[in-house]
Amino acid sequence: MACILLGWELGANRGHVVRLAEIAARLMADGHSVHAALQNVDGAVDILPDGVVLWQGPVWPRLLVNVSRLTGPPVATMADILARLGLDRSESLAGLIHAWDSLLRAIDPDIVIADFAPALLCAAAGRVPAIAVGTSFERVPGSLAAFPSLTGERPVFDESALLDATNHALRATGRAPIAALPQLFRADRSLVASFREIDVYADARTESPVAPSIGSGAPALSDGKGEEVFVYGFEAMMADAALWDGLAKSGLPVRVHVPRATPALSERLTALGFAFEPEPLPFDRIARDSRILVSHGGHGFVSAALLCGLPQVVTHYDLEKRGYADCVVKLGLGGQVPLLAIRAEPFAESLRRLYADDALAARARAAAPGFHAQMDRLIDEEVASAVAELRP
């Protein structure tokens, strides 16, 4: 059997580890040994199956809080994101590749599986077969001549200068240069775990997507009888947001779950009259009891909302989540607002209007079967098939 290395570099939510855990479980059931090198190992042992060998993965330098330089004009492209994280300095990418080289020598995998891990793909290229997995935002088509703007605005960074810095790093680490920056995302196999309808690169995509990873299987379709507003929060960005006052002013019944919420935040939300859930709720229960959903726009939650046929409001705060929010609005299945642009009274009024919109609720329920029809190709099964094909 093969030795498999799972690697994760970018992205900040638990969905990456959930997806890799599904993949690891299937690979181990097939008899493979599995190592996981993760950007963030916090809580990973509670999600990954027993037997996975855990390593601290290389970290892009500006993800480290004490040297963070993530402020500046709003980003418009994936190149902008990578530059903010360090791609504008050739030393950053070179250091990441060297770090992955060390792990590759220590683990000696037969195949690597890269989850939003462009530096790992660079390290593995031509040396170890690579399977790239991720959401539609994370799996940029490697065939693109340049990263497109996802906002309609001009890029913040000069992509040609970033390409020069990238190729300097590739040459310095013994790799061949690339002709276009999106080639950072090339792999021997690409598996896009997302619905076509929320794929911001759909027009350039050649491979067929697989089912999104949502952790507990596809939720049941809502019967439309729920009355609550369910809010899935993200404390790091939402703790002090005007969102909470807007929800309170709406006068609607609100139930909230914020992972790892501080005691101060949970007390504040309870004081506002919300039903606060300290532990995650099964999505079937959310679908049963809710009329509309509010979230920060994480891919897994947005996908689950589409599957259960409930309208949703996305309070996005980054380029990825804005992309999903734009797709939800274009589909006519909900609303969106930038998190930091929320003002309590207008938000409350808008939420009440969406809550009362029977036509919106009917559209969301009618659309759900189309999303369920896309759940037949599971990421773990597709990875297992790719491993069987690529094994030396």
N, C-alpha and C positions, 0 to 999 in steps of 0.2 A: 504494500500500500504506500501511498505518497505522504510526504511531509508538506503541509500547507501553511503558509504564513498569511495571516489576515493583517492588513495595515490600514490605519485610519489617521488622517492628518488634519483635515479642515472641517468646519461646522461645529456647532456648540451644543447640540441637543442629544438626548439619549437615543434618538432614533437610529443613529449610526451603530451604536452598540447592540440595539435590539435587532437590527438587520444582520449584523455579523454573528449574533448569537444563533439566529435561525440557520444561517449558513453553516456555522460550526457544528451544530447539532446534527445536521444532515451528513456532513462530511465524516464526522466521527462514527455515525451509524454505519457508514460505508467502510469503516475500518481505517480511515486516514488519521494521522496524528496532526494536531492543529495547534499552532502558536498564534497569538494575537499581540501585535505591537500597536498600542493605542495612544493617541494624543492626550487623552484624559482617562486615567485608570480609576477615577473616583466612582465607586459603586459598581465597577465592571464585574467583579467576582460574583455579585448578586444576580447578574443578568446572563453572563456567559455560562455555558454548561460545564459541569465538573470535568476536569481532565484537560481543559484548554490551558496551555502554558502562557502566562501573561507577562508581557514586556512593556516597559515604558517606551513609547514610540518617539521619534524625533519630532520636535515642536518648532513650527515656524516662529522666528524670533519675536515678532511683534504681537504674538498671542500671549507672550509673557507680560504680566501686568506691569512689572516695574520698568519695562522699556516700551510700553505701548505707545504707538503713534497712529492710532486708528481714527483720529479726528481729521477734519478737512472737508472739502466740498463733497456733496453726495456722489457716490460712485454710480457709474452707468454701465460698466461692462465687467466681465469676469477678470479681464486684465487689470482693471482698476482695483478689484478686490485683492488679487495676488500681489500687486505692487504695494498696497497698503500693508500687506503682511510681510513684505521683505523682498519681493522679486525685483525691485528696482536696484538692489545691491547684488551683484553677482556672487559675493561671498556668502550670502544667505542660502541661495540654492545649492552652491557648492558644498557648504557645510551640511545641509540636509542630505544630499546625495552621499557624502562620506559617512554620515551617521547610518544611513540605510545600508551602505556597503558593509559596515561593521556587523549589523544585525544579520545581513544575508550570509556573511561568513560564519557567524556563530550558529545560526539555525540551519543553514544549508537546505533551504526549501526546494522542493521540486516545482512548485507553482506558488505564485503570490496572488492574493486577492486584494485589490486596492479600493478602499472606500473613500472617495474624495481625497485622493492621495497622489497628486501629480508628481511630487518629488520621488515617491516610491516607484512610480511608473518610469521615471527617468533612470533611476538606479537599476531597475530590472530589465530595461529595454535591451534586447539582443542577448541577454544573459540567462534570464529565468522567464518562462512563460507567465504572462500576466492577464488576469481577468479583472476588469474594472466594473465596479458596481456603484449604484447611487441613484438618487432621484434625477428627474429630468433637468433640474438646475445644475446639479453637480456633474452630470455626465455630458459635458460639452462635446459636440461632435468634433472629432479630431481632424475632419476633412475641411473645416472652415478655413478660409484665407485670413480671417481676422475675427476677433470677438465682436459681435454686433452690440450696439447699444440696446439695453433692455428698458430704457426710460424715454428714449427719443432725444436725450440730451447728449452733448459731446462728451467723449471720454475725458477723465481727469488727467490721465497719464498718456504719454506718447508711446504707442504700442511698438513702433520701430525701435525706440531706445530700449524698451523692455526686452525685445527680441535679441538685441545686441548683448545685453547683460546676461540673458539666459544662455546664449550660445557661448559666451565667455566661460560661464560656469560649467557647461557641458564639456567644452574642450579641456578645461582644467581638471576635470574628473575622468578624462579618457573616453568621453562619449562623443558621438557624432552630432554636429549641429542640426538644428531643425530649420525648416523653411518658413514656418508660420507659427505664431505663439500657441494657437489651439492644439498643435501637435503634442503639447505637453500632456494631453489627455488621451493620446493613442494607447491602445492595448491590443493584445491578441484576441480578446473577446470583450465586448461591451454589453452590459446588461443594465438597462434603464428601468428602474422600478417606479413606475408612475403611470397615471392615466394620460392618454393622449391629449385630453382636453385641457390639462394644466401643464403641458410641456411648452416652455417658452422657446425651445429650439425645434419645435415640431416640423417646421418647413424644411429644415436641413437634416433631419434625422433619417437615416437609412435603415437602422435596425428596428424591429418591432419591440415595443415595450413589454415588460413583464409586470405582474401584479405589484402594487406598492406594498411595502412592509408596514403593517399597522399593529403588530405585536400580538393580538389575540384573535385573529381571524376576522373575516368580514362581519360587521354587525348586521343585525336584522333590520329590515325596512321599518321605519316608524309608521305607526297607524294614524298619525296626525292628531292624536288626542292629548298629547302632552301640553302642559301649560307653563313650564318653567323656562327661564333663560339660563342656559348652562354656560359658565365661563371657565375656560382653561387658560390659566395665567402663566406668566414667566417672570419670577420675582426680580431677577437681575435688571430687567428693563421696565417692568410694570409696577413696581412697588409704590412709587410716588406719583403715578400717572393720574391725570384727571379722569381717566376711565372709570374709576371706582365711584367718584361722585356722580358722574353721568348715569351710571347704572342705578345708583340709589335714587336719583331724581326721576328716573323713568317710572317709578312706582310699580314695576313689574316684579314677579317672584323670581329671585335670583339665587342660583346655587353655584358655588365656586370651588374649584380645586386649583391650588398653586403648589407645584412640587417643591419640597424643601422650604416651605414658607417659614419665616421667622415667627416667633410668638407674637411680636409686635404687629406684624402684618395680619396674622390670623385674628388677633383681637380687634384690629381696626375693621376688618371685613365683617366680623360678627356684629360689631357695634353699628355698622351701617344697615343691619337687618338682613344680611345675606345668610343663607345656609352654607356654612363652610365645611368642606370635606377634606380632612387631613390626608386621606389615602385616595389613590386613583379609583375611580368608579368604572365598572365594566361598561363598555360602550353600549351594550344592549339596554342597560338601565338608563343611560343618558338618552338614548333614542326613544325609550318608552315615556320618559317624564318631561321631555323638553319640547318646546315649540320652535325655538331659535337658539343658535349656538354663537358664542363669541370667543375668539382666540387671537393669538398673536400671529397665526398663519403658519405654524409648523406643518410640514408636508404630511405627516402621518395623521394629524388631527383633521386637516382639510380633507384628506382622502376619505377618512372614516365618516365625516359629515356628509360627503357626497354619496357614500354607500348607504347611509341610513335615511337619506331623503329629507334632510332638514335644511332650511335656509341657514346661512351663516354670515357673520360679520367678522371681517379680518382687520385687526388693528395692527398693521404691519410696522416694522421698524428697520428693515433692511431690504436689500435688493431682491433677495430670493423670495421673501414673503410678500413683497409688493407684486412680484410676478404672479404668484398664485392668486393673490387678491384680485389683480386685474383680470385673470382668467375667470374667476368666480363671478365677477360682475358682468363680464362679456357673455357668460352663459346664462345670465339672468337668474342666478341662484343665490344672490345675497348682496351684501354691501361691503364697503371698505373705507377705512380712514387711517391716515398715518397716526401712529400712537401718540407722537408728541404734538400733533395738531388738534387733538381732542379738546373740546370745550364742553363743560358739563351739560349746560342747558340744550345746545343744539344736538349733542349726541343723544341725550335722553329723548328728545322729540323725534329724532330720526329712528331710534330703536323702537319706540312705540309704534311708529308708522309701519316699519318692517314686520313687527310682531303681529300687527292686525291685518296684514296683507294676505288674504286667503289665496289670491292668484299666485303669489310668490311661493306659498307653502305647497300648492298643488303642482307647480312647476318642479320644485325640488323632489317631491315624491315621484313624479312622472319620469324624472331623469335618472333616478337611482338604479333601475334595472339595467340601464346601459353601462353603468359603472360595474355592477356585479358581473356582467358578461365579460369584463376584462380581468377577472380574478382567477382565470384558469391556469395561467402560466406562473407558477410560484418561483420566487427568486432562489430558494434553496435547491429546488429540483433542477433549475436551469444551470446553476453553478455546478452541481454534481455532474450534469451531463458534459459541461465544458471541461471540467477536471478530467473526466474519462477520456475526452478527445485530446487534451493537451499533455497528458502525462508522458514523460519521456520513456 
